[in-house]
Amino acid sequence: MLFKNITVLDENFEIKENMYVGTEGSRITYIGTEAPGEDKAGAAAAVKGAGKAPVAADFGETYDGRGRLLMPAFYNSHGHSPMALMRGYGENMVLQDWLNKLIFPFEDKLDSNAVYWGTLLTMAESMRFGIVSTTDMYYFIDDMVRATSDAGMKGNISRAIVNFDDSDVWQLPSMHEMKRTFEAYHNMDDERIKMDVSIHAEYTSNHLAVEAVSAFGRERGANMHIHISETRSEHEECKERHNGMTPVKYFNSLGAWDMPATAAHCVWIEGEDFDILKEKGVTVATNPVSNLKLASGVCNVPKLLDMGINVAIGTDSVASNNSLNFFEEMKVMALAAKEKFSDPTAVTPQQVLKAATVNGAMGQGRTDCGVIREGNRADLIVVDLNQPNMHPVHKMANNLVYSASGSDVLLTMADGKVLYEKGEYKTIDIEKTIFEAARATEKILKQL
């Protein structure tokens, strides 16, 4: 596709107007101020080895970008996609009651069919709001992979390990599912699907599980994904159980951070936790809307950013959010930090945009994603600038973080393939997906 006459949020997160951006296959192969032609050299020429950039026709469809912004797509750095079936199921409850009285009993009735349609529903909502990839933690992994792949989306998918038994952890069915699915699916679909490893949390596992999963992950070159210090009680009870060690220190002592890792939430981390996360290169996935909704607290994003720790954004599941509107997530991330720390300068719009895009891509190990650059993967979204909420424009970054809405997304592209455009889901039968997800939900509710 060739985008023409379009405003671009470039790799430095600055605005360039009246640009041309060409994609071929899965890659961005041309960026320029003029239409590519026989007399203009560019990256596309190098790809083809022809010495010249191709004519516009080589890009296929031409997209008129007047009044529109082309920007990197979003990377959701913490989610539980099948939990779309639990949207709005249990409100105004404290976390432990919500989990034990409603969520865990519902999850106990999930089956392969329910997980597939729940995941596909999340994929549809994600592409509607400009998300192309999710760092996902759950179970029924085969069905999650199938739904993500069918949708043409990307995903870092992990089987969350839970264990309280001191026997051999490799006797657990979940460990075998982790191993089998990693070997079956890692880097499939031209690396759109990546398999991570995951410990659910400190309070849902023991040291044997952490050591075994960490060793497996290190041996396979996998990424780790863990819930960390989401609530004060989780954080403090961990210290009581482990001689004053916080969850960050506890997992560090067992080798969980000795590989690329994502630590989700990190609301109550303290002291040396920050130094460990920095030293180990851990990505922190802040989940501002979910954490506020469950009254878990506000992550100290300003300190993380000041220390140079990679901060990305997660939605958590829609059971605790209740949407995947990433523009809303960006705005709340900025506002929560400003209020919590009584500092209107705490987080800048540029920092928020980076967290939503390139920082998320880096956390997923997608080093050729997240910025509009020749040679990078074509993970792109088009935002409608012809809306009253987007005018006037004193600085586009300000409008994107504080004024834009998920409904302003006109087009979502992953690896050069258009997945969503102006209400049309190109890879998903949306009516069937909504119907099947509702039917699966009703079936479970009848069993409770």
Salt bridges, closest charged atoms under 4 A:
ASP10 OD2 - LYS16 NZ 3.80
GLU11 OE1 - ARG373 NE 2.90
GLU24 OE1 - LYS48 NZ 3.39
ASP39 OD1 - LYS40 NZ 3.31
ASP64 OD2 - ARG66 NH2 2.41
GLU91 OE1 - LYS293 NZ 2.41
ASP111 OD2 - LYS443 NZ 3.47
GLU125 OE1 - ARG87 NH2 2.85
ASP142 OD2 - ARG180 NH2 2.71
ASP143 OD1 - ARG146 NH2 3.37
GLU177 OE1 - ARG159 NE 2.87
GLU183 OE2 - LYS179 NZ 2.91
GLU183 OE2 - ARG220 NH2 3.16
ASP189 OD2 - ARG192 NH2 3.07
ASP190 OD2 - ARG377 NH1 3.00
GLU191 OE1 - LYS194 NZ 3.64
GLU202 OE1 - ARG241 NH2 2.69
GLU202 OE2 - HIS242 NE2 2.90
GLU230 OE1 - HIS265 NE2 3.48
GLU236 OE1 - LYS239 NZ 3.47
ASP258 OD1 - LYS280 NZ 2.75
GLU270 OE2 - HIS235 NE2 2.70
GLU270 OE2 - LYS239 NZ 2.82
GLU272 OE1 - LYS249 NZ 3.52
ASP316 OD1 - HIS78 NE2 3.58
ASP316 OD1 - HIS80 NE2 3.27
ASP316 OD2 - HIS265 NE2 3.55
ASP368 OD2 - ARG27 NH1 2.87
ASP368 OD2 - ARG377 NE 3.22
ASP379 OD2 - LYS154 NZ 2.68
ASP415 OD1 - LYS154 NZ 2.77
ASP415 OD2 - ARG377 NH1 3.01
GLU421 OE1 - LYS426 NZ 3.90
GLU424 OE1 - LYS426 NZ 3.33
GLU436 OE1 - ARG439 NH2 2.97
